Amino acid sequence: MRILIVEDAADLAEAIAAQLSRVGMACDRAGSIAAAEDFLAVQRYDAVVLDINLPDGTGTDLLRRLRMRGNRTPVLMLTALFSVDDRVSALDLGADDYLVKPFDQRELEARLRALTRRDTEQKSDVVSLGALTYWPASMTAEIAGNRLDLARREAALLGLLLRHAGQVLSKERLYDGLFAFDEINVGLNAIELYIARLRKKIAGSGVAIQTQRGLGYRIHEDG
């Protein structure tokens, strides 16, 4: 899952990104509307966390422009001052959710997971495929009740595949969901490594990760 955090308070943005990274979300940080526009011009995001007060305008200005361009990326507004009028205005402009500072990181994580579920067939925070069950909140998985030993990236990749079970996801799409722009030392071939590790760990479960040459990978029930 790839998240853009638009927040000019660097310490808060870093704290949010660090926590979200620990639960498998790749995060890019923008401290202004201009910087956010640069990110949005070149990268697809699963959700945007958008502060209201920014150095070069308001978050609602950016939200308005996004919706006018037809960009339907889920947006969670984040602000210290959020009156009823502010909330109504943001929601009318196309915001999907909001949080008032200070907030609990666990609530932010849960709200982001809920936002990203809206565009998939997944309606709960537990994902199952055959004997394989995955819990995004804890990044844990089981096969027929037996816990899988998954590294953080492996768990994040498994979650991304399962949210789109049956669909072919390109290597680039998987990479974008796992790595932020500041992780420059990681190459695209890392996806092949993580796919190979996951295949070994789910072998014999009745669930398989299929390679579609030139297109990408899909997870499905085998047989």
C-alpha positions as semicolon CSV with decimal commas, in nm:
position;residue;x (nm);y (nm);z (nm)
1;M;0,000;0,000;0,000
2;R;0,145;0,338;-0,105
3;I;0,051;0,649;0,096
4;L;0,129;1,018;0,033
5;I;0,154;1,225;0,352
6;V;0,106;1,598;0,287
7;E;0,206;1,764;0,614
8;D;0,441;2,060;0,671
9;A;0,530;1,965;1,030
10;A;0,833;1,749;0,949
11;D;0,844;1,574;1,288
12;L;0,479;1,470;1,265
13;A;0,512;1,358;0,902
14;E;0,819;1,151;0,989
15;A;0,644;0,993;1,289
16;I;0,341;0,903;1,078
17;A;0,557;0,760;0,800
18;A;0,768;0,558;1,044
19;Q;0,463;0,402;1,207
20;L;0,285;0,330;0,880
21;S;0,603;0,173;0,743
22;R;0,607;-0,064;1,039
23;V;0,265;-0,194;0,933
24;G;0,366;-0,243;0,571
25;M;0,266;0,086;0,410
26;A;0,518;0,263;0,184
27;C;0,507;0,638;0,252
28;D;0,619;0,948;0,063
29;R;0,621;1,284;0,241
30;A;0,541;1,627;0,096
31;G;0,565;1,946;0,300
32;S;0,368;2,169;0,063
33;I;0,101;2,164;-0,205
34;A;0,366;2,212;-0,475
35;A;0,567;1,914;-0,350
36;A;0,250;1,704;-0,329
37;E;0,160;1,793;-0,688
38;D;0,507;1,676;-0,798
39;F;0,456;1,338;-0,629
40;L;0,103;1,300;-0,764
41;A;0,221;1,376;-1,117
42;V;0,446;1,070;-1,127
43;Q;0,305;0,822;-0,874
44;R;-0,025;0,645;-0,811
45;Y;-0,125;0,631;-0,444
46;D;-0,368;0,412;-0,254
47;A;-0,453;0,704;-0,024
48;V;-0,347;1,059;0,063
49;V;-0,320;1,195;0,418
50;L;-0,371;1,568;0,368
51;D;-0,322;1,847;0,621
52;I;-0,550;2,151;0,596
53;N;-0,295;2,425;0,668
54;L;0,007;2,419;0,437
55;P;0,273;2,686;0,360
56;D;0,154;2,753;0,005
57;G;-0,223;2,714;0,045
58;T;-0,482;2,489;0,201
59;G;-0,530;2,118;0,171
60;T;-0,882;2,178;0,049
61;D;-0,737;2,370;-0,249
62;L;-0,536;2,063;-0,345
63;L;-0,835;1,836;-0,282
64;R;-1,053;2,051;-0,507
65;R;-0,798;2,036;-0,790
66;L;-0,759;1,658;-0,756
67;R;-1,131;1,599;-0,785
68;M;-1,165;1,844;-1,076
69;R;-0,899;1,642;-1,261
70;G;-1,096;1,324;-1,198
71;N;-0,844;1,187;-0,948
72;R;-1,047;0,965;-0,711
73;T;-0,763;0,864;-0,478
74;P;-0,904;0,832;-0,123
75;V;-0,815;1,142;0,083
76;L;-0,808;1,160;0,462
77;M;-0,796;1,518;0,589
78;L;-0,579;1,590;0,892
79;T;-0,587;1,910;1,096
80;A;-0,562;2,060;1,443
81;L;-0,861;2,289;1,388
82;F;-1,162;2,127;1,228
83;S;-1,502;2,284;1,294
84;V;-1,828;2,131;1,175
85;D;-1,822;2,378;0,883
86;D;-1,468;2,265;0,796
87;R;-1,572;1,900;0,799
88;V;-1,881;1,962;0,587
89;S;-1,678;2,167;0,338
90;A;-1,403;1,904;0,308
91;L;-1,651;1,618;0,266
92;D;-1,849;1,814;0,007
93;L;-1,528;1,874;-0,188
94;G;-1,462;1,499;-0,203
95;A;-1,270;1,412;0,112
96;D;-1,329;1,052;0,219
97;D;-1,251;1,086;0,589
98;Y;-1,088;1,315;0,844
99;L;-0,896;1,305;1,173
100;V;-0,843;1,585;1,423
101;K;-0,500;1,631;1,580
102;P;-0,387;1,496;1,820
103;F;-0,486;1,146;1,714
104;D;-0,394;0,788;1,790
105;Q;-0,175;0,628;1,522
106;R;-0,379;0,310;1,547
107;E;-0,691;0,498;1,444
108;L;-0,510;0,651;1,144
109;E;-0,394;0,305;1,035
110;A;-0,744;0,161;1,072
111;R;-0,904;0,446;0,879
112;L;-0,653;0,411;0,595
113;R;-0,716;0,038;0,572
114;A;-1,090;0,105;0,563
115;L;-1,048;0,362;0,284
116;T;-0,843;0,129;0,067
117;R;-1,094;-0,156;0,116
118;R;-1,366;0,049;-0,052
119;D;-1,217;-0,003;-0,399
120;T;-1,180;-0,380;-0,360
121;E;-1,408;-0,675;-0,291
122;Q;-1,270;-0,689;0,062
123;K;-1,530;-0,575;0,317
124;S;-1,361;-0,675;0,641
125;D;-1,012;-0,641;0,784
126;V;-0,950;-1,015;0,748
127;V;-0,863;-1,153;0,404
128;S;-0,907;-1,521;0,322
129;L;-0,827;-1,728;0,015
130;G;-0,878;-2,100;0,051
131;A;-0,692;-2,217;0,361
132;L;-0,488;-1,894;0,373
133;T;-0,600;-1,617;0,610
134;Y;-0,432;-1,276;0,644
135;W;-0,481;-1,002;0,905
136;P;-0,361;-0,664;0,770
137;A;-0,372;-0,490;1,109
138;S;-0,114;-0,727;1,259
139;M;0,048;-0,830;0,928
140;T;0,010;-1,196;1,022
141;A;-0,109;-1,494;0,820
142;E;-0,211;-1,853;0,883
143;I;-0,259;-2,162;0,669
144;A;-0,527;-2,388;0,815
145;G;-0,456;-2,242;1,158
146;N;-0,076;-2,268;1,132
147;R;0,101;-1,933;1,166
148;L;0,333;-1,830;0,881
149;D;0,673;-1,682;0,962
150;L;0,669;-1,368;0,747
151;A;0,913;-1,079;0,731
152;R;0,751;-0,733;0,713
153;R;0,797;-0,693;0,336
154;E;0,674;-1,046;0,271
155;A;0,362;-0,979;0,475
156;A;0,301;-0,649;0,296
157;L;0,340;-0,816;-0,043
158;L;0,107;-1,099;0,055
159;G;-0,152;-0,846;0,168
160;L;-0,127;-0,654;-0,159
161;L;-0,169;-0,970;-0,366
162;L;-0,462;-1,091;-0,156
163;R;-0,648;-0,760;-0,180
164;H;-0,645;-0,814;-0,555
165;A;-0,682;-1,193;-0,558
166;G;-0,731;-1,330;-0,908
167;Q;-0,599;-1,013;-1,070
168;V;-0,263;-0,979;-1,242
169;L;-0,047;-0,714;-1,074
170;S;0,261;-0,594;-1,260
171;K;0,602;-0,601;-1,099
172;E;0,599;-0,221;-1,109
173;R;0,262;-0,206;-0,928
174;L;0,389;-0,437;-0,656
175;Y;0,711;-0,238;-0,625
176;D;0,516;0,088;-0,592
177;G;0,307;-0,066;-0,316
178;L;0,610;-0,172;-0,113
179;F;0,878;0,094;-0,154
180;A;0,880;0,472;-0,115
181;F;1,085;0,716;-0,324
182;D;1,352;0,751;-0,053
183;E;1,431;0,378;-0,069
184;I;1,658;0,433;-0,367
185;N;1,886;0,137;-0,301
186;V;1,612;-0,118;-0,372
187;G;1,576;-0,237;-0,730
188;L;1,274;-0,374;-0,913
189;N;1,420;-0,725;-0,901
190;A;1,356;-0,728;-0,526
191;I;0,996;-0,821;-0,611
192;E;1,114;-1,149;-0,766
193;L;1,301;-1,230;-0,445
194;Y;1,000;-1,167;-0,224
195;I;0,769;-1,360;-0,458
196;A;1,007;-1,658;-0,442
197;R;1,012;-1,645;-0,061
198;L;0,633;-1,626;-0,040
199;R;0,590;-1,919;-0,277
200;K;0,802;-2,137;-0,051
201;K;0,607;-2,035;0,257
202;I;0,263;-2,103;0,110
203;A;0,363;-2,420;-0,076
204;G;0,114;-2,701;-0,026
205;S;-0,159;-2,467;0,099
206;G;-0,379;-2,486;-0,210
207;V;-0,297;-2,122;-0,285
208;A;-0,041;-2,032;-0,551
209;I;0,127;-1,722;-0,693
210;Q;0,129;-1,749;-1,070
211;T;0,371;-1,565;-1,297
212;Q;0,219;-1,430;-1,615
213;R;0,523;-1,362;-1,828
214;G;0,552;-1,001;-1,933
215;L;0,246;-0,903;-1,727
216;G;0,308;-0,975;-1,361
217;Y;0,180;-1,199;-1,082
218;R;-0,153;-1,314;-0,946
219;I;-0,251;-1,511;-0,638
220;H;-0,527;-1,770;-0,671
221;E;-0,653;-2,100;-0,538
222;D;-0,455;-2,376;-0,704
223;G;-0,658;-2,653;-0,862
